[in-house]
Amino acid sequence: MQAASRKQINDTQLLKQQLMDELSTWIAEHHLKQAEAAEILMVSRPRVSDVVNRKTAKLTIDTLVEMLSRIGKPVKLAIG
């Protein structure tokens, strides 16, 4: 049971990291300051800092997906 729980936590962390990587890449490609990115993403500047610094515990998958949606990068979930 502990192994299954650890795998689920690791899978969640990996998914969050992938979403954060995509957001961080977009911010860098557009040469945005965190405050500018925050305005576009409709979140606070500290939230953008959490994304850029890969603080996965501070953000939910839903929040990250919503942020990506706001910049025209829809997320598709594949099972299996």
MOGISUL-V72259 format. One record per residue. N is the residue number from 1. OMEGA is omega in whole degrees, -180 to 180 (none if undefined). Layout:
N|OMEGA / N|OMEGA
This chain:
1|178 / 2|-180 / 3|179 / 4|179 / 5|179 / 6|179 / 7|179 / 8|178 / 9|179 / 10|179 / 11|179 / 12|179 / 13|-180 / 14|179 / 15|178 / 16|179 / 17|179 / 18|179 / 19|178 / 20|177 / 21|-179 / 22|178 / 23|-180 / 24|178 / 25|179 / 26|179 / 27|-179 / 28|-179 / 29|-179 / 30|177 / 31|-177 / 32|169 / 33|-178 / 34|180 / 35|178 / 36|179 / 37|-180 / 38|180 / 39|-180 / 40|-177 / 41|-180 / 42|175 / 43|179 / 44|178 / 45|177 / 46|177 / 47|177 / 48|177 / 49|178 / 50|178 / 51|-176 / 52|-179 / 53|175 / 54|177 / 55|-173 / 56|-178 / 57|-175 / 58|-176 / 59|176 / 60|176 / 61|180 / 62|-180 / 63|-179 / 64|178 / 65|179 / 66|179 / 67|179 / 68|178 / 69|-179 / 70|178 / 71|175 / 72|178 / 73|-180 / 74|-179 / 75|176 / 76|-179 / 77|177 / 78|180 / 79|176 / 80|none
